[in-house]
Amino acid sequence: MADIAGLAASAAGGGIFGLIGSVIGRAASLVERRQAQTQERARWAHESRMADLQIKAGQLASEQALQNTEAAGRWQG
C-alpha cells in the first residue's frame, strides 16, 4: 500500500513540476517575443529615418543641379 501511495505522490509531483516548467517556458517565450518586437520596431524606425534622409538628399541634389543649370545658362546667354 505504501508503494502505491509513493507512486501516486511521485506522479503528482511530476505533474506539478511539469506544469511549473510549462509556465516558466511560456513566460520565457513571451519575454523573447517582446524583445524581438522591440528590436523590430527600432529597425523599422531606423529604416524610416534613413528613407526620409535619402529623399531629402535627392531633393537637395535636384535643387543643386537646377541651380547649376540656371547658372550655366546665365553665363551662356
C-alpha positions in Angstrom: 0.0 0.0 0.0 2.9 2.3 0.8 4.3 1.6 -2.7 1.0 2.8 -4.3 1.0 6.0 -2.2 4.6 6.7 -3.1 3.8 6.1 -6.8 0.8 8.4 -6.6 2.9 11.1 -4.8 5.6 10.7 -7.4 3.1 11.1 -10.3 1.5 14.1 -8.7 4.9 15.7 -8.1 5.9 15.1 -11.7 2.7 16.7 -12.9 3.3 19.7 -10.7 6.9 20.1 -11.9 5.7 19.6 -15.5 3.1 22.4 -15.0 5.7 24.7 -13.4 8.1 24.0 -16.2 5.5 24.8 -18.8 4.6 28.1 -17.2 8.2 29.1 -17.0 8.7 28.1 -20.6 5.7 30.2 -21.7 7.0 33.2 -19.7 10.4 33.0 -21.3 8.8 32.7 -24.7 6.8 35.8 -24.0 9.8 37.8 -22.9 11.8 36.7 -26.0 8.9 37.7 -28.3 8.7 41.2 -26.7 12.4 41.7 -27.1 12.2 40.6 -30.7 9.3 43.0 -31.3 11.2 45.9 -29.7 14.2 45.2 -31.9 12.0 45.1 -35.0 10.3 48.4 -34.1 13.8 50.0 -33.6 14.9 48.6 -37.0 11.7 49.9 -38.7 12.2 53.4 -37.2 15.8 53.5 -38.4 14.8 52.4 -41.9 12.1 55.1 -41.9 14.6 57.8 -40.9 17.1 56.6 -43.5 14.4 56.7 -46.2 13.4 60.2 -45.2 17.1 61.3 -45.3 17.6 59.7 -48.7 14.5 61.6 -50.1 15.8 64.9 -48.7 19.3 64.2 -50.1 17.7 63.5 -53.5 15.7 66.7 -53.3 18.8 68.7 -52.4 20.7 67.2 -55.3 17.9 68.1 -57.7 17.8 71.6 -56.4 21.6 72.0 -56.8 21.5 70.5 -60.3 18.8 73.0 -61.2 20.7 75.9 -59.7 23.8 74.8 -61.6 21.9 74.6 -64.9 20.4 78.1 -64.3 23.9 79.5 -63.5 25.4 77.8 -66.6 22.5 79.2 -68.8 23.2 82.8 -67.4 26.8 82.6 -68.4 26.0 81.4 -71.9 23.1 83.7 -72.5 
